[in-house]
Structures are given as C-alpha cells and as structure tokens.
C-alpha cells in the first residue's frame, strides 16, 4: 500500500516537472550553483589543508624548531617590534647545549643571507642558507645528487665550500660538471662540494635555487655576525615530545638568564604543533566558507518555493478533484513535498557532478603550475551536499505543499 502511494506520487511529480520543463530547469540552476559551491569549497579546503600539511611533513615530523622572537610584554606588540628589532641572542652554542638533552638525537643551526654569486661571466644574486654539517641528518628532504655535503671540520674551520641547488647548477654550469668547480660568493672563492637533489617548492619557498654553506662561514665571512636565526633538533622518541619541548625551553631560559616567560627571546615549536594548528585553522575556515556558501542555497530554495506556489495555483482544480475522490491532506502534502525534494536532489546531483569536474580541472591547473595541490572530494562533502539539497527542498517546499493540502475541495474545483 505504502509502495503504491509513493509510486503514484513519483509519477505525478515527474509528470508535473516534465510538463513545465523550462521552469524546472531554471529552478534547478539555483540549486546546482549552490551545491557546486559547497563541493568546490569543501574540496579546495581539504586539498589546501593536505597540501600545507604535506609541506610541513616534508621536513619530517620528529623535530623541534627553536627560532628567535622579540620579547613582547602585554603592553607592547611583539609583531610591531619584530619589524624594527633584530634578535642576536641565539647562538650555535645554544644548539650544542640543547643537543645534550637525552631525547635529542641530532641538530643543526642555521641563518639565511643573500649575496652576489659569480662563475666566469655569469653573475646572479642567490639566497644563501648557512647550516651546520648535520643538516641532512635532521632534514629528510635535504639529499645529495652529486658529490657530498660539507663536514663538521669544514664548518669549524670556516671552510669556503658550497652545496648548490639544481637550479643554481643549471644557471651557473648548465650541463657541465659542477662538483669541484670554483664559484665566487661576495668576491671570495668557494669550492662546490655537492649538488642537491631536486626538491621543488616547500611552503612556496624554492629550495632548488639556494646555496648551502657552513653556518660559521656565513656568519663570519659573509654576514659579519655571531648569531643564528634558528636551530632544529631531531627527537629520538616522539612519546616524550612535550617533555623535550619543556626541557629545551627551561634550558634556553637558563642560558639566556630569563626568569619571566614574557621576556623570552626565542620560541620553541614542533612539527606536530604546527600540524594541529593548521588542521584547526582550516577546519574553522572551511566551516565559515560553507556557511557563506549556504546563502546561495537559500536563493535556490526561494526559487523552489516560487515554483511550488505557481504549481499549486495552476493545479488547484486537480487538487480539489483528488481530494473530492478521497485523497487525504497528507497525500496532497506528500505529493508536493516530494516534488520539491526531487527538484532539490536533481539540482544536488547536477551540482555534485559539476563540482567534481571543476575540482578535477583545478587540480590539473595547479599540477601544470608545478604545485601538488589536489582538490579532494570526500564522502563527507558529498553527504553534506545531498543533505543540504534535501533540507532545502523540505524547508522551502513545505509551506506551498501545506497550503495545497489545506485547500477545500469544493472551492478548489470551483476555481477552474
């Protein structure tokens, strides 16, 4: 009995929709646009989140980063101060002291500079990364394609030695051998010890266009400083990550004679913390964007309501006749409500298909531009889109359906 009722209701619905195909299609457009927006926003948010997390994970997940920070008491803005104040208190000896903490396996300190690099008649300003010799042990993305990395003795003796990125090799040497050649950095000769494997851009920073040199060499011979910008410590056991962060923080405060945490001139963070923060930020942002996108569904819902009102007016006689021969108010209500839901679901299906196509096209465009950014459509996003479209049909189709179910048969037949 129930099956027969729904079968009849669906027949009447499709008969009505096909009889007014143009109006139905125009109504579907609003729902399609709304659901497409939901799919694209959800897919792009998920894809961007995965992209950023993958960028962080490319450095590994078992490390703790210590960077300089401008002390920022509550009455001042640390961000404003950091634009005008340079912190010079972070030293290599701080990193060496942290390396003695039991759960720290290895470390490297680093600074970043820039200098004019020359080879024969080629002159180019290139970014320099001064790093300790153990950098490849800590950063899994730092791999040698040709030659070798420099050693601890090279670093301590201020050796003028360089390891170049693949794009630097291409710029300076083309297809020629780079290892063993001499280049000039800031007018001084540096021997090329190795060439890095292609790494690409990480967090929009191109690691293929940099030159690594010993950090002490960068300090003394190029930048004229005795401090570093950061150091990275590799963790032995991730189960003790929080304890190790606390140990590093306590040791750094002791070495820098800091008793008030607000006067910290450093900040200690881990890859796990960064991943958790990014995941939280993207989840909140995605919810906000979906909430804004839902406005377009409201517009589509208003279109459904208008169509249903017109359908009720056009079919007043039919409604009256059906009620006169025994159709109940619930059956009339169900018929028009099913019609609104079907319109929404058809629009939702079209929106999902269009959203999928646009997402795939966007992924191809980013891949062409060299970014591994994939717009990911999840089962949750499809479920969300179907739920949105169904609710739109129910909410905006209910009132016209309710009005139709309350028509009095004699009055409805008399309006023909």
C-alpha positions as CSV (number, residue, x, y, z in Angstrom):
1,X,0.0,0.0,0.0
2,X,2.8,2.4,1.0
3,X,4.8,1.4,-2.1
4,X,1.8,2.1,-4.3
5,X,1.3,5.5,-2.7
6,X,4.9,6.6,-3.3
7,X,4.9,5.1,-6.8
8,X,1.8,7.2,-7.7
9,X,3.3,10.3,-6.0
10,X,6.5,10.0,-8.0
11,X,4.6,9.5,-11.3
12,X,2.6,12.7,-10.6
13,X,5.8,14.6,-9.7
14,X,7.6,13.7,-12.9
15,X,4.6,14.4,-15.0
16,X,4.3,17.8,-13.5
17,X,8.1,18.5,-13.8
18,X,8.2,17.4,-17.5
19,X,5.1,19.4,-18.3
20,X,6.9,22.6,-17.2
21,X,10.5,21.7,-18.2
22,X,11.7,25.2,-18.8
23,X,10.6,26.4,-15.4
24,X,12.0,23.3,-13.7
25,X,15.4,23.8,-15.3
26,X,15.5,27.4,-14.3
27,X,14.7,26.3,-10.7
28,X,17.5,23.7,-10.8
29,X,20.1,26.3,-11.8
30,X,20.0,27.9,-8.3
31,X,20.4,24.6,-6.5
32,X,23.1,23.4,-8.9
33,X,25.1,26.6,-8.3
34,X,24.7,26.3,-4.5
35,X,25.7,22.6,-4.4
36,X,28.6,23.2,-6.8
37,X,29.9,25.9,-4.5
38,X,29.6,23.6,-1.5
39,X,31.6,20.8,-3.3
40,X,34.3,23.2,-4.6
41,X,34.7,24.9,-1.2
42,X,34.9,21.6,0.6
43,X,37.3,20.1,-1.9
44,X,39.6,23.1,-2.1
45,X,39.7,23.4,1.7
46,X,40.6,19.7,2.0
47,X,43.1,19.9,-0.8
48,X,44.8,23.1,0.6
49,X,44.9,21.6,4.1
50,X,46.5,18.4,2.8
51,X,49.0,20.4,0.7
52,X,50.1,22.6,3.6
53,X,50.4,19.6,5.9
54,X,52.4,17.7,3.3
55,X,54.8,20.7,3.0
56,X,55.4,20.6,6.8
57,X,55.8,16.8,6.8
58,X,58.4,17.1,4.0
59,X,60.7,18.3,6.8
60,X,59.8,15.3,8.9
61,X,57.6,15.1,11.9
62,X,60.2,14.3,14.6
63,X,61.8,17.7,15.0
64,X,61.6,20.7,17.3
65,X,62.4,24.1,16.0
66,X,63.9,27.0,18.0
67,X,63.7,30.5,16.5
68,X,64.4,34.0,17.6
69,X,61.5,36.0,18.9
70,X,61.1,39.6,20.0
71,X,60.1,39.7,23.7
72,X,56.6,41.1,23.8
73,X,55.2,42.1,27.2
74,X,51.4,42.6,27.3
75,X,51.7,46.3,27.0
76,X,53.6,46.1,23.7
77,X,53.0,44.3,20.4
78,X,55.7,41.8,19.6
79,X,54.8,41.9,15.9
80,X,55.3,45.6,15.6
81,X,58.6,45.4,17.4
82,X,59.8,42.5,15.3
83,X,59.7,44.7,12.3
84,X,62.4,47.1,13.7
85,X,64.3,44.9,16.2
86,X,66.7,42.1,15.3
87,X,67.4,39.5,18.0
88,X,71.0,38.4,18.1
89,X,71.0,36.3,21.3
90,X,70.6,32.9,19.6
91,X,74.0,31.2,19.2
92,X,75.4,27.9,17.9
93,X,76.4,27.1,21.5
94,X,72.7,27.2,22.5
95,X,72.0,24.5,19.9
96,X,75.1,22.5,21.0
97,X,73.8,22.6,24.6
98,X,70.3,21.5,23.6
99,X,71.9,18.6,21.7
100,X,73.0,17.2,25.0
101,X,69.4,16.7,26.2
102,X,68.8,12.9,26.4
103,X,65.9,12.8,23.9
104,X,67.6,14.9,21.2
105,X,69.3,12.8,18.6
106,X,70.9,15.5,16.4
107,X,70.7,19.2,15.5
108,X,71.7,21.8,13.0
109,X,71.8,25.6,13.3
110,X,71.0,28.0,10.5
111,X,71.0,31.5,9.2
112,X,69.8,32.9,5.9
113,X,71.5,35.6,3.8
114,X,71.9,36.7,0.2
115,X,75.0,37.6,-1.9
116,X,76.2,38.0,-5.4
117,X,77.4,34.7,-6.9
118,X,79.8,34.7,-9.9
119,X,81.0,32.0,-12.2
120,X,83.0,33.1,-15.2
121,X,80.8,35.8,-16.9
122,X,77.6,34.8,-15.0
123,X,76.5,37.0,-12.1
124,X,73.4,36.3,-10.0
125,X,72.2,37.2,-6.6
126,X,71.3,34.0,-4.8
127,X,69.9,33.1,-1.4
128,X,72.4,31.5,0.9
129,X,71.5,29.1,3.7
130,X,74.1,28.8,6.4
131,X,73.6,25.4,8.0
132,X,75.5,23.1,10.3
133,X,77.1,20.0,8.8
134,X,74.4,17.7,10.2
135,X,71.6,19.4,8.4
136,X,71.0,16.3,6.1
137,X,70.6,14.1,9.2
138,X,67.8,16.3,10.5
139,X,66.0,17.5,7.3
140,X,65.0,14.4,5.3
141,X,64.3,16.5,2.2
142,X,67.9,17.6,2.0
143,X,69.5,15.0,-0.2
144,X,72.7,15.0,-2.3
145,X,72.5,14.1,-6.0
146,X,76.2,14.7,-6.8
147,X,79.3,15.0,-4.6
148,X,78.9,15.3,-0.9
149,X,77.8,17.7,1.9
150,X,80.4,19.5,3.9
151,X,81.7,18.2,7.3
152,X,81.9,19.4,10.9
153,X,85.6,20.3,10.4
154,X,84.6,22.4,7.3
155,X,82.1,24.3,9.5
156,X,84.5,24.9,12.4
157,X,87.4,25.9,10.2
158,X,85.3,28.4,8.3
159,X,85.9,26.5,5.0
160,X,84.8,28.2,1.9
161,X,82.8,25.3,0.5
162,X,79.3,25.2,-1.1
163,X,76.5,22.8,-1.9
164,X,74.3,24.1,-4.6
165,X,70.6,23.5,-5.6
166,X,69.9,22.0,-9.0
167,X,68.5,25.3,-10.4
168,X,71.7,27.1,-9.3
169,X,73.7,24.4,-11.1
170,X,71.7,24.8,-14.2
171,X,72.1,28.6,-14.1
172,X,75.9,28.6,-13.5
173,X,77.1,25.4,-15.1
174,X,74.4,24.2,-17.5
175,X,75.1,20.6,-18.4
176,X,78.7,20.8,-17.3
177,X,80.2,19.2,-14.2
178,X,79.7,21.4,-11.1
179,X,81.4,19.4,-8.3
180,X,85.0,20.5,-7.8
181,X,84.5,23.8,-9.6
182,X,85.2,27.2,-8.0
183,X,82.5,29.9,-7.7
184,X,82.8,33.4,-6.2
185,X,80.4,34.4,-3.4
186,X,80.8,38.0,-2.3
187,X,84.1,38.1,-4.2
188,X,85.6,35.1,-2.5
189,X,86.3,31.7,-4.0
190,X,84.1,28.7,-2.8
191,X,84.6,25.2,-3.9
192,X,81.4,23.3,-5.0
193,X,81.3,20.1,-2.9
194,X,77.9,18.8,-4.0
195,X,74.7,19.3,-5.8
196,X,71.3,18.8,-4.1
197,X,68.5,16.6,-5.4
198,X,65.6,18.4,-6.9
199,X,63.2,19.2,-4.1
200,X,60.9,21.9,-5.6
201,X,59.0,24.5,-3.6
202,X,58.1,23.8,0.0
203,X,55.6,26.2,1.6
204,X,56.2,28.3,-1.6
205,X,59.9,28.5,-0.9
206,X,62.1,27.2,-3.7
207,X,64.8,25.0,-2.2
208,X,66.3,24.3,-5.7
209,X,67.5,27.9,-6.1
210,X,69.6,28.2,-2.9
211,X,73.2,27.5,-1.9
212,X,74.1,25.8,1.4
213,X,77.4,26.9,3.0
214,X,78.7,26.2,6.6
215,X,76.8,28.3,9.0
216,X,80.0,29.7,10.7
217,X,81.4,30.6,7.3
218,X,78.2,32.5,6.5
219,X,78.4,34.3,9.9
220,X,82.0,35.4,9.8
221,X,82.9,35.8,6.2
222,X,79.6,37.0,4.6
223,X,77.2,38.5,7.1
224,X,79.7,39.6,9.8
225,X,77.6,38.2,12.7
226,X,77.9,35.7,15.5
227,X,74.3,34.7,15.9
228,X,71.9,32.3,14.1
229,X,68.3,32.7,13.2
230,X,67.1,29.2,14.2
231,X,68.2,25.7,15.1
232,X,66.4,22.4,14.6
233,X,66.6,19.5,17.0
234,X,65.8,15.9,15.9
235,X,63.8,14.0,18.5
236,X,64.6,10.4,19.4
237,X,61.3,9.3,21.0
238,X,58.1,11.2,20.0
239,X,56.3,9.8,23.1
240,X,58.4,12.3,25.1
241,X,57.9,15.3,22.7
242,X,56.2,17.5,25.2
243,X,58.7,16.8,27.9
244,X,61.6,17.5,25.5
245,X,60.0,20.9,24.5
246,X,59.7,21.8,28.2
247,X,63.4,20.7,28.7
248,X,64.6,22.9,25.8
249,X,62.5,25.8,27.0
250,X,63.9,25.6,30.5
251,X,67.5,25.2,29.2
252,X,67.2,28.2,26.9
253,X,65.8,30.4,29.6
254,X,68.6,29.4,31.9
255,X,71.2,30.1,29.2
256,X,69.7,33.5,28.4
257,X,69.1,34.5,32.0
258,X,65.3,34.7,31.6
259,X,63.0,34.3,34.6
260,X,59.9,35.9,33.1
261,X,58.3,33.9,30.2
262,X,57.0,37.1,28.7
263,X,60.7,38.1,28.1
264,X,61.5,35.0,26.1
265,X,63.7,36.0,23.1
266,X,63.1,32.6,21.5
267,X,60.2,30.4,20.6
268,X,60.1,26.6,20.7
269,X,57.7,24.7,18.4
270,X,57.3,21.3,16.9
271,X,56.0,19.9,13.7
272,X,53.1,18.2,15.5
273,X,52.0,21.6,17.0
274,X,52.2,23.2,13.6
275,X,50.1,20.4,12.0
276,X,47.5,20.6,14.8
277,X,47.2,24.4,14.4
278,X,46.9,24.2,10.6
279,X,44.3,21.5,10.8
280,X,42.3,23.5,13.3
281,X,42.6,26.7,11.3
282,X,41.5,25.1,8.0
283,X,38.6,23.3,9.7
284,X,37.3,26.6,11.1
285,X,37.9,28.4,7.8
286,X,36.0,25.6,5.9
287,X,33.0,25.9,8.2
288,X,33.0,29.7,7.7
289,X,33.2,29.4,3.9
290,X,30.4,26.7,3.8
291,X,28.2,28.9,6.0
292,X,28.7,31.8,3.5
293,X,28.2,29.5,0.6
294,X,24.9,28.3,2.0
295,X,23.4,31.7,1.2
296,X,23.3,30.6,-2.5
297,X,21.3,27.6,-1.4
298,X,18.8,30.0,0.2
299,X,18.4,31.7,-3.1
300,X,17.8,28.4,-4.8
301,X,15.3,27.5,-2.1
302,X,13.4,30.7,-2.7
303,X,13.2,29.6,-6.4
304,X,11.8,26.3,-5.4
305,X,9.2,28.0,-3.2
306,X,8.1,30.2,-6.0
307,X,7.8,27.3,-8.4
308,X,5.8,25.3,-5.9
309,X,3.4,28.2,-5.3
310,X,2.8,28.5,-9.1
311,X,2.3,24.8,-9.3
312,X,-0.3,24.9,-6.5
313,X,-2.2,27.7,-8.3
314,X,-2.0,26.0,-11.7
315,X,-3.2,22.7,-10.2
316,X,-5.8,23.9,-7.8
317,X,-8.6,22.1,-9.8
318,X,-6.5,18.9,-9.8
319,X,-6.0,19.1,-6.1
320,X,-9.7,19.7,-5.4
321,X,-10.7,16.8,-7.7
322,X,-8.2,14.5,-5.9
323,X,-9.5,15.4,-2.5
324,X,-13.1,15.0,-3.7
325,X,-12.4,11.4,-4.7
326,X,-10.8,10.5,-1.4
327,X,-7.2,11.8,-1.3
328,X,-6.2,12.9,2.2
329,X,-4.5,16.2,3.1
330,X,-1.4,14.1,4.0
331,X,-1.3,12.6,0.5
332,X,-1.5,16.0,-1.1
333,X,1.1,17.4,1.2
334,X,3.4,14.4,0.5
335,X,3.0,14.8,-3.3
336,X,4.1,18.5,-3.4
337,X,6.8,17.9,-0.7
338,X,8.2,15.0,-2.8
339,X,8.2,17.2,-5.8
340,X,10.2,19.9,-4.0
341,X,12.7,17.3,-2.7
342,X,13.1,15.7,-6.1
343,X,13.9,19.2,-7.7
344,X,16.5,19.7,-4.9
345,X,18.0,16.3,-5.3
346,X,18.2,16.7,-9.1
347,X,19.9,20.0,-8.6
348,X,22.2,18.5,-5.9
349,X,23.2,15.7,-8.3
350,X,24.0,18.2,-11.0
351,X,25.9,20.3,-8.5
352,X,28.0,17.3,-7.4
353,X,28.9,16.4,-11.0
354,X,29.7,20.0,-11.9
355,X,31.7,20.5,-8.6
356,X,33.6,17.3,-9.3
357,X,34.5,18.4,-12.9
358,X,35.6,21.9,-11.7
359,X,37.7,20.4,-8.9
360,X,39.4,18.0,-11.3
361,X,40.1,20.8,-13.7
362,X,41.5,23.0,-10.9
363,X,43.8,20.1,-9.8
364,X,45.2,19.8,-13.3
365,X,45.8,23.6,-13.5
366,X,47.8,23.6,-10.2
367,X,49.7,20.5,-11.4
368,X,50.6,22.3,-14.6
369,X,51.8,25.3,-12.5
370,X,54.0,22.9,-10.5
371,X,52.1,22.6,-7.3
372,X,51.0,19.3,-5.8
373,X,47.6,20.7,-4.8
374,X,44.8,18.2,-5.4
375,X,41.2,19.2,-4.8
376,X,39.9,16.3,-2.8
377,X,36.2,15.4,-2.8
378,X,35.4,13.3,0.2
379,X,32.4,11.2,1.0
380,X,31.6,13.6,3.8
381,X,31.4,16.5,1.3
382,X,29.0,14.6,-1.0
383,X,26.9,13.6,2.0
384,X,26.9,17.3,3.1
385,X,25.8,18.4,-0.4
386,X,23.0,15.8,-0.5
387,X,21.9,16.8,3.0
388,X,21.9,20.5,2.0
389,X,19.9,19.9,-1.1
390,X,17.3,17.7,0.6
391,X,16.9,20.1,3.5
392,X,16.5,23.0,1.0
393,X,13.7,21.1,-0.7
394,X,12.0,20.2,2.6
395,X,12.3,23.6,4.2
396,X,11.3,25.7,1.2
397,X,8.8,23.2,-0.3
398,X,6.9,22.6,2.9
399,X,4.8,25.7,3.1
400,X,3.5,25.6,-0.5
401,X,2.8,21.9,0.0
402,X,1.0,22.6,3.3
403,X,-1.2,25.3,1.6
404,X,-2.1,22.8,-1.2
405,X,-3.1,20.2,1.4
406,X,-5.5,22.6,3.1
407,X,-7.5,23.5,0.0
408,X,-11.2,22.8,0.4
409,X,-12.3,20.5,-2.5
410,X,-15.5,22.4,-3.5
411,X,-13.7,25.8,-3.5
412,X,-10.7,24.3,-5.4
413,X,-13.0,22.7,-8.1
414,X,-14.9,26.0,-8.4
415,X,-11.8,27.9,-9.3
416,X,-11.4,26.2,-12.6
